[in-house]
Amino acid sequence: MAFIDRTEAGDLFNFTTPQPSEYTELRELGLQVYKEVWKEFYEWEPTECQQILDSFAGQRVPGEREKYNKMIDQLFDPALQDSELQVDNPTQPSLVVTQYDAEGRGISYPVELEEISVDPTFEPHPPYESCPPINQSILPYHQSRETATFIPYADEDEFPVIDYLAHFQYFAWEEDFDPDSIAFPAEMIQIETARRLYSIHHISMKNIDRMGILKPLRESHHQGLLWEKSQRDFLRWPGGAFATEGDVPTSFEPAAGDLRGMLSSVLKTFCPNLNCLRTLCTTHTYSQSGSFGGARPKVTSQSMRLSEGEPCGEECFRLTDDSYLDKVYWENESDTETLKTILSISPDLFPCQLADLCFKPCREVFVQRSHIFPDHMVFDDDPDGDETQNHRTGPKARKPRLHFGTPMFLLGDYESWLTLNCRGRPRTCAIRPVFASIADAHANAAIPIVRALHTSENVCLVYVRTVMQGATKKPCRNTRLQRNDAKMVEIRRAKYGLGAFAAQDMKRGDYIGDYVGIFMTHDDTNSLDVVAKYSGRNYLFEVSPDMHELFDAARVGNPTRFLNHDTDANCEAQILLVNGEHHIGFYTIKAVARGEELFLNYGEQYWGAVNKRDSSVAC
């Protein structure tokens, strides 16, 4: 594209901020390179633009216009057509095609069309709305309520465009935005400046951002100068580099052995909501920093040695004496960093568990943990107000306090240690027999297995383990929606458009699916009334009238949106609260055979609203 804007250096993207004195020299270098690139670009741009404009002018050839007009007349006047343009069979449908060469000379010839007859019994496909599949509801776009992003059914004259647009304050197509405006050349200049600073002057991306000259190179996985570069075609100009060598990095994937880097990278986009637990969530809004760790140990190495338990193997730490402490040395620093990263999350994991995570012998891990957390540095801080006066003995005594350890999801089962301050001794501990009786009572049940042990530091350790095998053999029926344990459903033609059919035999109470769509409030649905009335389809599902929560499955959804209405329905909708969020689960209320259509009673409220809009609206 052509850019003739005569912009001066420094007019665009001035992100200058006060910098520390140690970055003064670095900043001067950045400004010098920035000005060099700016000068090179605007010395090249005017000449290039003029050449592009001149190439559009071309040169006129005498007689070409008359020749072109005669050719057009031949196409539309049968009396002037050449004999070679006559069709052999006048009754046969035909089309005249004219091809032009580079010099403007045209050759015309007829093409006979083959008439295709359609079987009258062949039925057209029922009309449907485009619906990308999703497995959980998503948030609407931030500007969708006040800004019309597009006009639905824009190619249909019958759609009431004015009524639809009356619900919006702004139109996205009227925004004064030109991707090839003054911002584009400045973006190219900044990208080239960053490339030269990085590849020629060997300045890190972090220090380039610290200069405060350019736009931030990488703010997140979808923001920053490097992201914008990847979203458009790069302008080819003499000062820009086109080869991949020497370019700024485009991938920020951590190294294979960098556990801390990998965890930080995932946590920046990870959604911790129990209904999600995945990256790049489109349902919840959490500001993640990617930081983690900081936990301090409460269990000494000596306490672990004295704890109850069977050795995990011949190299278990329980079988190791003090003479082994000075015989362990890990040459690879990445192994030590991996252990430190795990301990920063869960510092009281036992060496038997750490050995599985670090792929190291148990006793070696024990020695390394002892070096990282020396016993004299391990203590349990007591927060303010956590001490009580013992009137019998005089000194203050700590109240029993329960600390939940961090469960490591890398383990096969859920395992955690709870630390409880205890004033008794191993023989007089009142906590240990209580937990022991709980463990004995439920030894054969699929519930948490609890075990307690008392150490010499007046600390009682309680071991909690939930065996996942017990949960999968006979899971609770109330967790089917959260586990997405739904029966198979197929979508095909039905009496009313498309419908949902059972792909397998179903019993009463079987889970069909979770009704998902776009989260909405009643204020968001004003513009949808016009669309629903015109299309005759409404996919709004209200949680309850007083909660003002709705799900709209018109644009995105899953197979549950295709359940048609019937007063004698075989399915029902249940409003469920799952981890603090409302969900709409579909369940069968009677036995359904394979191949039978699934129906839902839409209710009087739905049909009352439909009748108010248009009695012709179908389900």
Residue, then its C-alpha position, 0 to 999 in steps of 0.5 A: m500500500a502507499f504511505i505518504d504522510r510526512t510524519e516526523a520521528g517521535d510523533l507516533f507511539n510515544f511510550t516514554t516513561p522515566q527510566p532509572s539511570e542505569y538504562t540511560e545509555l541503553r535508551e540512547l542506543g534505542l533512540q538512535v536505532y529508532k531514528e535510523v530506521w525512521k529515516e530509512f523508511y521515509e526516504w524510501e516511501p514517497t518514491e515507492c508510492q509515486q511509482i505505484l501511482d504511475s503504474f496505474a496510469g498506463q498508456r492509451v492505444p489508438g482504436e482500442r476503445e472503438k474495438y471494445n465497444k464493437m465487441i460489446d455490441q456483438l454480445f448483445d445484438p444478435a444481428l451483428q454477431d459473427s457466424e461462429l457465434q451462432v448456436d447450433n441448437p437455438t432451443q438449447p440454453s447457452l452462454v456466450v463467454t469472452q476471453y481477453d488477452a493481455e493486449g485487450r483482444g477478445i475471443s468470444y464463443p458460446v457454451e451450451l448449458e446442460e439442463i439438470s432436472v431435480d427429482p420432485t420428491f427430493e426435499p430440501h434440507p430444513p433451514y438452520e442457523s450456523c452454530p459452532p459447537i462448544n462444550q461450555s457457555i461463553l461470555p459475550y463480546h465486550q462491545s456486543r450490547e451497545t455496538a452492532t457488529f454486523i447486520p443479520y440476514a443482510d442479504e434478505d430484503e424482508f429483514p427489518v434492519i431499522d428496527y434491529l439497529a434501533h437497539f444499538q448506540y454504535f455501529a462497528w463499521e462506522e468506526d474511524f479505523d484504517p489498518d493501513s493508516i498512519a499507524f501501519p508504517a509506524e508499526m513496521i518501523q518499530i518492528e524493524t527497530a526491535r529486530r535490529l536491537y535484538s539481533i544486531h546489538h544483542i539486547s534482550m526483549k526485556n531490556i527493549d521494553r524497559m527503554g520505553i521507546l516502542k510499544p510493549l513487544r509481548e504483553s500476553h499471548h494475544q497482545g503486543l507488537l509481536w502479536e500484531k506483526s503476526q496478524r498482518d502481511f509484513l510490508r516489504w521495504p528495503g530496510g526491513a528484514f524478511a529472512t527468519e534468521g536474526d528476527v525477534p523470537t516468535s515462540f516463547e515456549p519454555a525449554a523442555g527441562d524448565l519446569r518453573g517456566m512451563l508452569s508459569s507459561v500455563l498459569k498465565t492463561f489457566c482458569p482455576n475455576l473447578n468447572c473449567l481447569r483449562t487454559l484460554c478459558t472463554t467462560h470466566t474472567y481471571s487475571q492471572s500473573g503466572s506466579f506461584g510458589g512461596a509455600r514454606p515447609k512445616v515438617t522437618s526431615q527428622s520428622m519425616r524419618l520418624s513418621e510411620g510408613e512402609p519403605c517405598g523400596e530398597e532406596c527409600f529414605r526410611l532406610t538411610d542413616d546420617s552417613y549418607l547425607d554427604k554422599v549425594y551430589w546432583e551434577n545437573e542443575s536442572d534436576t535441583e531446580t525441578l525439585k525446588t519448583i515442586l517444593s515451592i508449591s508443596p514443601d511437605l511432600f514426602p521423599c517417596q512422592l518427590a522421587d516419582l515426580c523427579f525421577k530420582p531415588c527416594r533417598e537422594v531426594f531426601v538428602q537434597r530436600s534436607h539441604i534445601f530445607p535444613d531442620h533448624m530453618v523449618f518452623d511453624d509461624d504463629p499468626d497474631g491472635d493464635e496464642t491462648q493463655n494457659h492458666r494452669t502453667g502460665p506460659k502461652a500455648r498455641k491453639p491446635r491449627l490445621h494447615f492443608g497441604t497442596p495436593m499434587f495433581l501429578l500424582g495418581d491419587y489425591e494426597s495431602w498432609l495436614t499439620l496440627n499443632c499438638r501439646g501432647r507427646p507421642r504417648t499422650c497424643a489425643i489427636r492420633p487415636v481419633f483419626a486412627s478410628i476414622a481410618d479403621a471405620h472406613a478402611n474398605a470404603a471409597i472415601p478419603i483414607v486418613r492416617a495420623l502420626h505424632t512427631s517429637e516436635n509436638v506436631c501431629l501429621v495427618y495423612v489424607r488420601t482419596v483413592m481415585q479408583g474408588a471414585t471411578k468404580k461407582p461415581c456419584r450420580n450428582t457429578r454427571l454434569q461436571r464429568n460430562d457423563a452424558k448419553m449419546v445423542e445424534i442430530r437429524r431431520a425431524k418433524y419440525g426441522l432438525g431434532a435430537f434423537a437417542a443414539q442408545d437406549m436410555k433409562r429414566g433419569d439419564y443425563i442428556g447434556d448441559y444446555v450451553g450458549i452465550f451468557m446473557t442478561h435481560d438487557d442483552t436480549n433486547s436486540l434478539d427479539v427482532v431476530a427471533k421474530y424474523s427467523g421463527r427460532n428462539y434459543l434463549f433459556e432462562v435460569s429463573p425470572d428473578m436471577h436475570e441469567l439466560f443462555d442463548a444457543a442461537r449462535v453457539g451451542n451443543p446438541t441440547r439446543f435441537l430438542n423440540h417441544d412436545t407436551d408429552a415430553n420424555c426429557e426435562a430441564q433441571i437448574l443445577l448449582v455446580n461449584g457456584e455456577h448455574h447450569i441447565g441439565f437435561y435428563t430423561i423422565k422416562a425410558v427412551a429407546r434408541g432412535e426415538e426423538l427426545f422432546l422437552n416441554y418448553g412451558e407456558q412462558y415460552w409459548g406466551a412470549v411467542n404468541k405475543r411476537d408472532s403466532s407463526v414462530a415455530c419451536 
